[in-house]
Amino acid sequence: MENIVIIGFMGSGKSSVGRELARATQRFFIDSDFIISARENLSIPEIFNLKGEGYFRQLEGDFIHWAKKSLRNTIISTGGGMPIFNDISSVGQIIYLKIEFDEIIKRLSFDEMQKRPLFEDISKARVLYEERKNIYERVADKVIDANTSIGEIIEKILR
Ligand code: S3P
């Protein structure tokens, strides 16, 4: 069965939704950042600081290649930049969790922002959000309003 790939901006709930969706549909769940971090044995901020963003994007490319070849019937949650820098079109069905930037700010704690190198500065993150939102929309097979609770998001996807 086809994979489901969850995309969207940082803090849109991709991992939480992916986990719940996997449970609800009896699929496996995988998080690209988790796999990349494990492969390098470094945290995401460490990869950015020690090796640079370009290197991280290459690792995302490697992940996509591997996922296409090796994953079936899996819910895949992605890092927010994955569909911006790489082509994810043949990995699976692509679901975009669309959320307002101000809603993300309400949800993310200071610690959650610190874990994300591209969220250290809120005004820069807002610019990034504006730059990316049309790309998410364009590559998605389905767009889901993610300004609501996880339960409601899951229901909408299952429908
Ligand atoms: C990034 C998003 C992060 C992580 C990295 C870069 C981005 O993942 O991959 O910090 O470019 O949007 P989340 O979307 O899970 O925060």
Backbone and ligand atoms as CSV (ligand in chain L), in Angstrom:
chain,resi,resn,atom,element,x,y,z
A,1,MET,N,N,0.834,-1.202,0.000
A,1,MET,CA,C,0.000,0.000,0.000
A,1,MET,C,C,0.870,1.253,0.000
A,2,GLU,N,N,0.288,2.302,-0.523
A,2,GLU,CA,C,1.041,3.554,-0.684
A,2,GLU,C,C,1.416,4.190,0.661
A,3,ASN,N,N,2.553,4.873,0.681
A,3,ASN,CA,C,2.928,5.650,1.866
A,3,ASN,C,C,2.098,6.935,1.915
A,4,ILE,N,N,2.023,7.503,3.120
A,4,ILE,CA,C,1.433,8.832,3.275
A,4,ILE,C,C,2.528,9.750,3.799
A,5,VAL,N,N,2.752,10.848,3.100
A,5,VAL,CA,C,3.828,11.775,3.458
A,5,VAL,C,C,3.209,13.056,3.996
A,6,ILE,N,N,3.568,13.409,5.224
A,6,ILE,CA,C,2.979,14.604,5.834
A,6,ILE,C,C,3.974,15.759,5.748
A,7,ILE,N,N,3.539,16.834,5.100
A,7,ILE,CA,C,4.407,18.004,4.957
A,7,ILE,C,C,3.764,19.225,5.624
A,8,GLY,N,N,4.570,20.255,5.827
A,8,GLY,CA,C,4.055,21.504,6.393
A,8,GLY,C,C,5.150,22.240,7.135
A,9,PHE,N,N,4.842,23.457,7.524
A,9,PHE,CA,C,5.849,24.290,8.181
A,9,PHE,C,C,6.195,23.725,9.566
A,10,MET,N,N,7.345,24.167,10.076
A,10,MET,CA,C,7.763,23.785,11.433
A,10,MET,C,C,6.626,24.092,12.416
A,11,GLY,N,N,6.354,23.146,13.298
A,11,GLY,CA,C,5.349,23.379,14.323
A,11,GLY,C,C,3.915,23.175,13.855
A,12,SER,N,N,3.730,22.608,12.668
A,12,SER,CA,C,2.351,22.411,12.206
A,12,SER,C,C,1.754,21.109,12.736
A,13,GLY,N,N,2.563,20.314,13.449
A,13,GLY,CA,C,2.041,19.099,14.084
A,13,GLY,C,C,2.278,17.835,13.273
A,14,LYS,N,N,3.231,17.872,12.349
A,14,LYS,CA,C,3.457,16.729,11.449
A,14,LYS,C,C,3.750,15.427,12.199
A,15,SER,N,N,4.627,15.495,13.204
A,15,SER,CA,C,4.999,14.259,13.917
A,15,SER,C,C,3.851,13.735,14.778
A,16,SER,N,N,3.196,14.629,15.496
A,16,SER,CA,C,2.083,14.183,16.353
A,16,SER,C,C,0.964,13.596,15.502
A,17,VAL,N,N,0.639,14.269,14.408
A,17,VAL,CA,C,-0.417,13.774,13.525
A,17,VAL,C,C,0.009,12.443,12.899
A,18,GLY,N,N,1.265,12.355,12.486
A,18,GLY,CA,C,1.770,11.125,11.869
A,18,GLY,C,C,1.647,9.932,12.805
A,19,ARG,N,N,2.043,10.131,14.061
A,19,ARG,CA,C,1.950,9.042,15.047
A,19,ARG,C,C,0.517,8.582,15.236
A,20,GLU,N,N,-0.377,9.533,15.425
A,20,GLU,CA,C,-1.791,9.207,15.650
A,20,GLU,C,C,-2.396,8.518,14.426
A,21,LEU,N,N,-2.026,9.013,13.267
A,21,LEU,CA,C,-2.556,8.457,12.024
A,21,LEU,C,C,-2.077,7.017,11.828
A,22,ALA,N,N,-0.835,6.762,12.191
A,22,ALA,CA,C,-0.287,5.411,12.073
A,22,ALA,C,C,-1.072,4.462,12.976
A,23,ARG,N,N,-1.358,4.938,14.177
A,23,ARG,CA,C,-2.108,4.111,15.118
A,23,ARG,C,C,-3.519,3.848,14.574
A,24,ALA,N,N,-4.128,4.893,14.058
A,24,ALA,CA,C,-5.507,4.775,13.574
A,24,ALA,C,C,-5.612,3.909,12.319
A,25,THR,N,N,-4.557,3.838,11.527
A,25,THR,CA,C,-4.648,3.110,10.247
A,25,THR,C,C,-3.780,1.855,10.227
A,26,GLN,N,N,-3.192,1.531,11.384
A,26,GLN,CA,C,-2.362,0.322,11.494
A,26,GLN,C,C,-1.208,0.318,10.493
A,27,ARG,N,N,-0.615,1.479,10.302
A,27,ARG,CA,C,0.575,1.554,9.466
A,27,ARG,C,C,1.775,1.807,10.362
A,28,PHE,N,N,2.957,1.708,9.772
A,28,PHE,CA,C,4.153,2.106,10.500
A,28,PHE,C,C,4.322,3.612,10.410
A,29,PHE,N,N,5.107,4.163,11.340
A,29,PHE,CA,C,5.362,5.604,11.352
A,29,PHE,C,C,6.861,5.860,11.347
A,30,ILE,N,N,7.274,6.827,10.564
A,30,ILE,CA,C,8.682,7.193,10.548
A,30,ILE,C,C,8.804,8.715,10.424
A,31,ASP,N,N,9.806,9.278,11.089
A,31,ASP,CA,C,10.012,10.727,11.093
A,31,ASP,C,C,11.375,10.990,10.452
A,32,SER,N,N,11.404,11.752,9.369
A,32,SER,CA,C,12.660,11.916,8.617
A,32,SER,C,C,13.766,12.536,9.475
A,33,ASP,N,N,13.423,13.531,10.289
A,33,ASP,CA,C,14.450,14.157,11.133
A,33,ASP,C,C,15.058,13.150,12.115
A,34,PHE,N,N,14.200,12.262,12.625
A,34,PHE,CA,C,14.673,11.247,13.568
A,34,PHE,C,C,15.687,10.317,12.893
A,35,ILE,N,N,15.361,9.884,11.674
A,35,ILE,CA,C,16.238,8.964,10.937
A,35,ILE,C,C,17.560,9.654,10.577
A,36,ILE,N,N,17.456,10.895,10.126
A,36,ILE,CA,C,18.653,11.644,9.730
A,36,ILE,C,C,19.555,11.878,10.943
A,37,SER,N,N,18.939,12.262,12.044
A,37,SER,CA,C,19.684,12.511,13.271
A,37,SER,C,C,20.358,11.225,13.768
A,38,ALA,N,N,19.649,10.095,13.663
A,38,ALA,CA,C,20.219,8.811,14.100
A,38,ALA,C,C,21.370,8.392,13.196
A,39,ARG,N,N,21.190,8.617,11.896
A,39,ARG,CA,C,22.230,8.215,10.949
A,39,ARG,C,C,23.531,8.982,11.190
A,40,GLU,N,N,23.404,10.266,11.522
A,40,GLU,CA,C,24.594,11.098,11.752
A,40,GLU,C,C,25.076,11.024,13.209
A,41,ASN,N,N,24.240,10.457,14.062
A,41,ASN,CA,C,24.485,10.469,15.497
A,41,ASN,C,C,24.717,11.887,16.015
A,42,LEU,N,N,23.927,12.814,15.488
A,42,LEU,CA,C,23.969,14.219,15.902
A,42,LEU,C,C,22.535,14.738,15.960
A,43,SER,N,N,22.292,15.734,16.809
A,43,SER,CA,C,20.970,16.359,16.811
A,43,SER,C,C,20.838,17.228,15.549
A,44,ILE,N,N,19.628,17.652,15.230
A,44,ILE,CA,C,19.435,18.508,14.043
A,44,ILE,C,C,20.220,19.827,14.195
A,45,PRO,N,N,20.135,20.523,15.349
A,45,PRO,CA,C,20.948,21.753,15.476
A,45,PRO,C,C,22.445,21.478,15.337
A,46,GLU,N,N,22.903,20.318,15.830
A,46,GLU,CA,C,24.331,19.985,15.672
A,46,GLU,C,C,24.704,19.800,14.201
A,47,ILE,N,N,23.818,19.140,13.436
A,47,ILE,CA,C,24.102,18.949,12.001
A,47,ILE,C,C,24.197,20.322,11.323
A,48,PHE,N,N,23.244,21.211,11.635
A,48,PHE,CA,C,23.269,22.560,11.035
A,48,PHE,C,C,24.554,23.302,11.433
A,49,ASN,N,N,24.908,23.222,12.710
A,49,ASN,CA,C,26.069,23.998,13.187
A,49,ASN,C,C,27.397,23.434,12.709
A,50,LEU,N,N,27.512,22.098,12.727
A,50,LEU,CA,C,28.816,21.484,12.417
A,50,LEU,C,C,29.010,21.277,10.917
A,51,LYS,N,N,27.913,20.983,10.198
A,51,LYS,CA,C,28.063,20.589,8.789
A,51,LYS,C,C,27.363,21.538,7.827
A,52,GLY,N,N,26.464,22.352,8.355
A,52,GLY,CA,C,25.789,23.342,7.503
A,52,GLY,C,C,24.450,22.853,6.958
A,53,GLU,N,N,23.616,23.827,6.585
A,53,GLU,CA,C,22.272,23.479,6.076
A,53,GLU,C,C,22.348,22.688,4.765
A,54,GLY,N,N,23.310,23.037,3.893
A,54,GLY,CA,C,23.425,22.340,2.603
A,54,GLY,C,C,23.598,20.839,2.800
A,55,TYR,N,N,24.432,20.483,3.769
A,55,TYR,CA,C,24.672,19.072,4.070
A,55,TYR,C,C,23.392,18.408,4.568
A,56,PHE,N,N,22.665,19.130,5.428
A,56,PHE,CA,C,21.402,18.600,5.939
A,56,PHE,C,C,20.422,18.332,4.785
A,57,ARG,N,N,20.371,19.241,3.810
A,57,ARG,CA,C,19.458,19.057,2.672
A,57,ARG,C,C,19.862,17.833,1.839
A,58,GLN,N,N,21.177,17.583,1.748
A,58,GLN,CA,C,21.634,16.363,1.055
A,58,GLN,C,C,21.165,15.113,1.793
A,59,LEU,N,N,21.231,15.177,3.118
A,59,LEU,CA,C,20.763,14.030,3.914
A,59,LEU,C,C,19.264,13.813,3.697
A,60,GLU,N,N,18.529,14.924,3.562
A,60,GLU,CA,C,17.094,14.790,3.282
A,60,GLU,C,C,16.899,14.125,1.907
A,61,GLY,N,N,17.744,14.506,0.948
A,61,GLY,CA,C,17.682,13.874,-0.377
A,61,GLY,C,C,17.937,12.374,-0.281
A,62,ASP,N,N,18.931,11.995,0.495
A,62,ASP,CA,C,19.239,10.569,0.709
A,62,ASP,C,C,18.050,9.850,1.342
A,63,PHE,N,N,17.436,10.530,2.308
A,63,PHE,CA,C,16.279,9.924,2.982
A,63,PHE,C,C,15.168,9.636,1.973
A,64,ILE,N,N,14.902,10.597,1.099
A,64,ILE,CA,C,13.835,10.444,0.097
A,64,ILE,C,C,14.131,9.249,-0.813
A,65,HIS,N,N,15.369,9.169,-1.259
A,65,HIS,CA,C,15.794,8.075,-2.126
A,65,HIS,C,C,15.543,6.726,-1.433
A,66,TRP,N,N,15.955,6.651,-0.187
A,66,TRP,CA,C,15.784,5.432,0.605
A,66,TRP,C,C,14.298,5.127,0.823
A,67,ALA,N,N,13.530,6.170,1.154
A,67,ALA,CA,C,12.101,5.974,1.439
A,67,ALA,C,C,11.376,5.434,0.208
A,68,LYS,N,N,11.695,5.990,-0.966
A,68,LYS,CA,C,11.053,5.543,-2.207
A,68,LYS,C,C,11.306,4.065,-2.442
A,69,LYS,N,N,12.539,3.664,-2.186
A,69,LYS,CA,C,12.949,2.290,-2.470
A,69,LYS,C,C,12.432,1.316,-1.421
A,70,SER,N,N,12.443,1.753,-0.172
A,70,SER,CA,C,12.314,0.794,0.923
A,70,SER,C,C,11.019,0.858,1.719
A,71,LEU,N,N,10.284,1.956,1.675
A,71,LEU,CA,C,9.116,2.054,2.547
A,71,LEU,C,C,7.819,1.788,1.788
A,72,ARG,N,N,6.944,1.014,2.402
A,72,ARG,CA,C,5.588,0.802,1.902
A,72,ARG,C,C,4.647,0.896,3.085
A,73,ASN,N,N,3.440,1.347,2.830
A,73,ASN,CA,C,2.423,1.293,3.869
A,73,ASN,C,C,2.835,2.038,5.140
A,74,THR,N,N,3.564,3.115,4.964
A,74,THR,CA,C,4.141,3.840,6.104
A,74,THR,C,C,3.687,5.295,6.098
A,75,ILE,N,N,3.477,5.816,7.299
A,75,ILE,CA,C,3.212,7.250,7.449
A,75,ILE,C,C,4.575,7.921,7.670
A,76,ILE,N,N,4.897,8.870,6.835
A,76,ILE,CA,C,6.206,9.516,6.917
A,76,ILE,C,C,6.009,10.986,7.278
A,77,SER,N,N,6.516,11.413,8.435
A,77,SER,CA,C,6.478,12.851,8.699
A,77,SER,C,C,7.835,13.440,8.326
A,78,THR,N,N,7.801,14.619,7.725
A,78,THR,CA,C,9.000,15.213,7.135
A,78,THR,C,C,9.438,16.444,7.914
A,79,GLY,N,N,10.684,16.857,7.738
A,79,GLY,CA,C,11.116,18.161,8.226
A,79,GLY,C,C,10.486,19.229,7.342
A,80,GLY,N,N,10.267,20.413,7.913
A,80,GLY,CA,C,9.532,21.459,7.194
A,80,GLY,C,C,10.127,21.897,5.861
A,81,GLY,N,N,11.441,21.672,5.678
A,81,GLY,CA,C,12.068,22.129,4.439
A,81,GLY,C,C,12.180,21.041,3.379
A,82,MET,N,N,11.784,19.822,3.735
A,82,MET,CA,C,12.046,18.705,2.809
A,82,MET,C,C,11.464,18.924,1.405
A,83,PRO,N,N,10.173,19.290,1.278
A,83,PRO,CA,C,9.641,19.449,-0.080
A,83,PRO,C,C,10.081,20.742,-0.754
A,84,ILE,N,N,10.771,21.605,-0.011
A,84,ILE,CA,C,11.236,22.874,-0.582
A,84,ILE,C,C,12.541,22.641,-1.347
A,85,PHE,N,N,13.382,21.772,-0.797
A,85,PHE,CA,C,14.721,21.581,-1.361
A,85,PHE,C,C,14.857,20.304,-2.179
A,86,ASN,N,N,13.896,19.393,-2.043
A,86,ASN,CA,C,13.968,18.117,-2.760
A,86,ASN,C,C,12.606,17.750,-3.341
A,87,ASP,N,N,12.623,16.895,-4.346
A,87,ASP,CA,C,11.392,16.435,-4.970
A,87,ASP,C,C,10.878,15.206,-4.215
A,88,ILE,N,N,9.690,15.326,-3.633
A,88,ILE,CA,C,9.162,14.192,-2.856
A,88,ILE,C,C,8.000,13.516,-3.584
A,89,SER,N,N,7.820,13.860,-4.862
A,89,SER,CA,C,6.571,13.489,-5.533
A,89,SER,C,C,6.286,11.986,-5.595
A,90,SER,N,N,7.314,11.144,-5.678
A,90,SER,CA,C,6.955,9.725,-5.811
A,90,SER,C,C,7.178,8.907,-4.541
A,91,VAL,N,N,7.169,9.580,-3.398
A,91,VAL,CA,C,7.350,8.852,-2.132
A,91,VAL,C,C,6.016,8.287,-1.632
A,92,GLY,N,N,4.935,8.981,-1.936
A,92,GLY,CA,C,3.626,8.528,-1.468
A,92,GLY,C,C,2.603,9.623,-1.681
A,93,GLN,N,N,1.441,9.435,-1.050
A,93,GLN,CA,C,0.415,10.474,-1.144
A,93,GLN,C,C,0.777,11.615,-0.187
A,94,ILE,N,N,0.761,12.836,-0.670
A,94,ILE,CA,C,1.283,13.962,0.114
A,94,ILE,C,C,0.153,14.766,0.750
A,95,ILE,N,N,0.209,14.852,2.078
A,95,ILE,CA,C,-0.800,15.613,2.817
A,95,ILE,C,C,-0.133,16.836,3.447
A,96,TYR,N,N,-0.672,17.990,3.158
A,96,TYR,CA,C,-0.128,19.247,3.687
A,96,TYR,C,C,-0.955,19.714,4.883
A,97,LEU,N,N,-0.320,19.847,6.032
A,97,LEU,CA,C,-0.994,20.401,7.207
A,97,LEU,C,C,-0.857,21.917,7.156
A,98,LYS,N,N,-1.935,22.552,6.749
A,98,LYS,CA,C,-1.915,23.996,6.540
A,98,LYS,C,C,-2.360,24.719,7.808
A,99,ILE,N,N,-1.507,25.601,8.292
A,99,ILE,CA,C,-1.775,26.258,9.576
A,99,ILE,C,C,-1.328,27.718,9.488
A,100,GLU,N,N,-2.016,28.580,10.230
A,100,GLU,CA,C,-1.625,30.007,10.276
A,100,GLU,C,C,-0.316,30.153,11.046
A,101,PHE,N,N,0.509,31.111,10.642
A,101,PHE,CA,C,1.773,31.314,11.347
A,101,PHE,C,C,1.525,31.684,12.818
A,102,ASP,N,N,0.527,32.517,13.068
A,102,ASP,CA,C,0.276,32.943,14.455
A,102,ASP,C,C,-0.176,31.779,15.341
A,103,GLU,N,N,-0.806,30.790,14.744
A,103,GLU,CA,C,-1.211,29.596,15.490
A,103,GLU,C,C,0.034,28.781,15.882
A,104,ILE,N,N,1.012,28.728,14.984
A,104,ILE,CA,C,2.266,28.022,15.286
A,104,ILE,C,C,2.955,28.690,16.485
A,105,ILE,N,N,2.997,30.011,16.454
A,105,ILE,CA,C,3.635,30.762,17.543
A,105,ILE,C,C,2.958,30.473,18.881
A,106,LYS,N,N,1.635,30.360,18.841
A,106,LYS,CA,C,0.894,30.065,20.072
A,106,LYS,C,C,1.256,28.683,20.610
A,107,ARG,N,N,1.490,27.745,19.681
A,107,ARG,CA,C,1.700,26.346,20.091
A,107,ARG,C,C,3.118,26.039,20.530
A,108,LEU,N,N,4.114,26.646,19.863
A,108,LEU,CA,C,5.503,26.259,20.120
A,108,LEU,C,C,6.042,26.932,21.377
A,109,SER,N,N,6.577,26.127,22.283
A,109,SER,CA,C,7.221,26.687,23.470
A,109,SER,C,C,8.598,27.214,23.066
A,110,PHE,N,N,9.231,27.950,23.986
A,110,PHE,CA,C,10.583,28.462,23.729
A,110,PHE,C,C,11.530,27.303,23.409
A,111,ASP,N,N,11.419,26.214,24.185
A,111,ASP,CA,C,12.281,25.043,23.966
A,111,ASP,C,C,12.079,24.429,22.584
A,112,GLU,N,N,10.826,24.373,22.173
A,112,GLU,CA,C,10.510,23.797,20.851
A,112,GLU,C,C,11.134,24.653,19.748
A,113,MET,N,N,11.161,25.957,19.969
A,113,MET,CA,C,11.771,26.838,18.957
A,113,MET,C,C,13.284,26.650,18.944
A,114,GLN,N,N,13.869,26.475,20.121
A,114,GLN,CA,C,15.331,26.322,20.224
A,114,GLN,C,C,15.834,25.065,19.516
A,115,LYS,N,N,14.952,24.057,19.431
A,115,LYS,CA,C,15.338,22.807,18.758
A,115,LYS,C,C,15.400,22.976,17.249
A,116,ARG,N,N,14.922,24.135,16.772
A,116,ARG,CA,C,14.813,24.350,15.314
A,116,ARG,C,C,15.699,25.524,14.885
A,117,PRO,N,N,16.822,25.197,14.221
A,117,PRO,CA,C,17.771,26.258,13.843
A,117,PRO,C,C,17.124,27.381,13.028
A,118,LEU,N,N,16.095,27.065,12.253
A,118,LEU,CA,C,15.488,28.098,11.404
A,118,LEU,C,C,14.325,28.795,12.114
A,119,PHE,N,N,14.179,28.513,13.422
A,119,PHE,CA,C,13.123,29.178,14.194
A,119,PHE,C,C,13.717,29.983,15.342
A,120,GLU,N,N,15.007,30.288,15.261
A,120,GLU,CA,C,15.622,31.034,16.360
A,120,GLU,C,C,15.139,32.486,16.360
A,121,ASP,N,N,14.785,32.964,15.176
A,121,ASP,CA,C,14.338,34.351,15.048
A,121,ASP,C,C,12.930,34.336,14.450
A,122,ILE,N,N,11.944,34.806,15.234
A,122,ILE,CA,C,10.545,34.666,14.809
A,122,ILE,C,C,10.252,35.445,13.527
A,123,SER,N,N,10.855,36.651,13.398
A,123,SER,CA,C,10.522,37.416,12.189
A,123,SER,C,C,11.128,36.773,10.942
A,124,LYS,N,N,12.308,36.150,11.080
A,124,LYS,CA,C,12.888,35.417,9.938
A,124,LYS,C,C,12.039,34.189,9.613
A,125,ALA,N,N,11.541,33.524,10.661
A,125,ALA,CA,C,10.698,32.337,10.441
A,125,ALA,C,C,9.412,32.733,9.723
A,126,ARG,N,N,8.888,33.908,10.048
A,126,ARG,CA,C,7.659,34.368,9.390
A,126,ARG,C,C,7.902,34.594,7.885
A,127,VAL,N,N,9.071,35.158,7.560
A,127,VAL,CA,C,9.416,35.374,6.147
A,127,VAL,C,C,9.512,34.024,5.426
A,128,LEU,N,N,10.164,33.069,6.085
A,128,LEU,CA,C,10.309,31.719,5.522
A,128,LEU,C,C,8.930,31.093,5.266
A,129,TYR,N,N,8.042,31.278,6.243
A,129,TYR,CA,C,6.674,30.750,6.120
A,129,TYR,C,C,5.992,31.327,4.877
A,130,GLU,N,N,6.112,32.629,4.706
A,130,GLU,CA,C,5.485,33.288,3.546
A,130,GLU,C,C,6.091,32.774,2.239
A,131,GLU,N,N,7.409,32.569,2.248
A,131,GLU,CA,C,8.080,32.085,1.035
A,131,GLU,C,C,7.666,30.657,0.670
A,132,ARG,N,N,7.395,29.859,1.695
A,132,ARG,CA,C,7.183,28.435,1.454
A,132,ARG,C,C,5.745,28.013,1.222
A,133,LYS,N,N,4.789,28.811,1.715
A,133,LYS,CA,C,3.420,28.274,1.801
A,133,LYS,C,C,2.848,27.866,0.444
A,134,ASN,N,N,3.185,28.625,-0.603
A,134,ASN,CA,C,2.649,28.255,-1.925
A,134,ASN,C,C,3.269,26.969,-2.461
A,135,ILE,N,N,4.506,26.732,-2.086
A,135,ILE,CA,C,5.174,25.498,-2.542
A,135,ILE,C,C,4.515,24.281,-1.890
A,136,TYR,N,N,4.247,24.368,-0.587
A,136,TYR,CA,C,3.558,23.253,0.090
A,136,TYR,C,C,2.243,22.955,-0.630
A,137,GLU,N,N,1.513,24.036,-0.882
A,137,GLU,CA,C,0.197,23.898,-1.505
A,137,GLU,C,C,0.326,23.211,-2.870
A,138,ARG,N,N,1.353,23.613,-3.609
A,138,ARG,CA,C,1.522,23.114,-4.973
A,138,ARG,C,C,1.880,21.624,-5.011
A,139,VAL,N,N,2.725,21.168,-4.078
A,139,VAL,CA,C,3.164,19.766,-4.151
A,139,VAL,C,C,2.187,18.801,-3.477
A,140,ALA,N,N,1.225,19.355,-2.717
A,140,ALA,CA,C,0.327,18.485,-1.942
A,140,ALA,C,C,-0.746,17.832,-2.796
A,141,ASP,N,N,-1.052,16.577,-2.472
A,141,ASP,CA,C,-2.218,15.918,-3.059
A,141,ASP,C,C,-3.480,16.318,-2.298
A,142,LYS,N,N,-3.314,16.529,-0.981
A,142,LYS,CA,C,-4.449,16.947,-0.145
A,142,LYS,C,C,-3.984,18.046,0.810
A,143,VAL,N,N,-4.812,19.060,0.976
A,143,VAL,CA,C,-4.508,20.137,1.921
A,143,VAL,C,C,-5.493,20.027,3.076
A,144,ILE,N,N,-4.966,19.963,4.300
A,144,ILE,CA,C,-5.826,19.806,5.476
A,144,ILE,C,C,-5.658,21.033,6.379
A,145,ASP,N,N,-6.770,21.630,6.792
A,145,ASP,CA,C,-6.716,22.749,7.734
A,145,ASP,C,C,-6.234,22.212,9.083
A,146,ALA,N,N,-5.061,22.684,9.517
A,146,ALA,CA,C,-4.451,22.142,10.737
A,146,ALA,C,C,-4.488,23.141,11.894
A,147,ASN,N,N,-5.383,24.134,11.798
A,147,ASN,CA,C,-5.508,25.094,12.901
A,147,ASN,C,C,-6.330,24.531,14.055
A,148,THR,N,N,-6.740,23.262,13.937
A,148,THR,CA,C,-7.627,22.654,14.933
A,148,THR,C,C,-6.874,21.614,15.773
A,149,SER,N,N,-7.616,20.820,16.548
A,149,SER,CA,C,-6.981,19.814,17.414
A,149,SER,C,C,-6.477,18.632,16.576
A,150,ILE,N,N,-5.561,17.857,17.160
A,150,ILE,CA,C,-5.034,16.686,16.444
A,150,ILE,C,C,-6.165,15.713,16.093
A,151,GLY,N,N,-7.074,15.515,17.048
A,151,GLY,CA,C,-8.207,14.613,16.806
A,151,GLY,C,C,-8.987,15.012,15.560
A,152,GLU,N,N,-9.257,16.305,15.453
A,152,GLU,CA,C,-10.026,16.781,14.289
A,152,GLU,C,C,-9.226,16.636,12.999
A,153,ILE,N,N,-7.927,16.884,13.089
A,153,ILE,CA,C,-7.075,16.737,11.899
A,153,ILE,C,C,-7.098,15.288,11.413
A,154,ILE,N,N,-6.977,14.348,12.349
A,154,ILE,CA,C,-6.993,12.916,11.992
A,154,ILE,C,C,-8.324,12.556,11.322
A,155,GLU,N,N,-9.404,13.042,11.935
A,155,GLU,CA,C,-10.733,12.756,11.365
A,155,GLU,C,C,-10.830,13.237,9.930
A,156,LYS,N,N,-10.352,14.461,9.698
A,156,LYS,CA,C,-10.415,15.024,8.337
A,156,LYS,C,C,-9.586,14.170,7.366
A,157,ILE,N,N,-8.419,13.724,7.796
A,157,ILE,CA,C,-7.573,12.923,6.904
A,157,ILE,C,C,-8.239,11.583,6.606
A,158,LEU,N,N,-8.806,10.965,7.646
A,158,LEU,CA,C,-9.434,9.641,7.452
A,158,LEU,C,C,-10.643,9.735,6.538
A,159,ARG,N,N,-11.331,10.850,6.587
A,159,ARG,CA,C,-12.478,11.073,5.706
A,159,ARG,C,C,-12.007,11.172,4.270
L,1,S3P,C1,C,13.373,22.567,9.063
L,1,S3P,C2,C,12.427,21.951,9.849
L,1,S3P,C3,C,12.779,21.029,10.944
L,1,S3P,C4,C,14.123,20.365,10.669
L,1,S3P,C5,C,15.172,21.401,10.414
L,1,S3P,C6,C,14.824,22.301,9.216
L,1,S3P,C7,C,12.911,23.499,7.997
L,1,S3P,O1,O,11.762,20.037,11.093
L,1,S3P,O2,O,14.036,19.480,9.592
L,1,S3P,O3,O,15.319,22.164,11.572
L,1,S3P,O4,O,13.701,23.848,7.097
L,1,S3P,O5,O,11.716,23.877,8.030
L,1,S3P,P1,P,10.282,20.354,11.723
L,1,S3P,O6,O,9.419,20.799,10.583
L,1,S3P,O7,O,9.844,19.047,12.281
L,1,S3P,O8,O,10.440,21.396,12.754
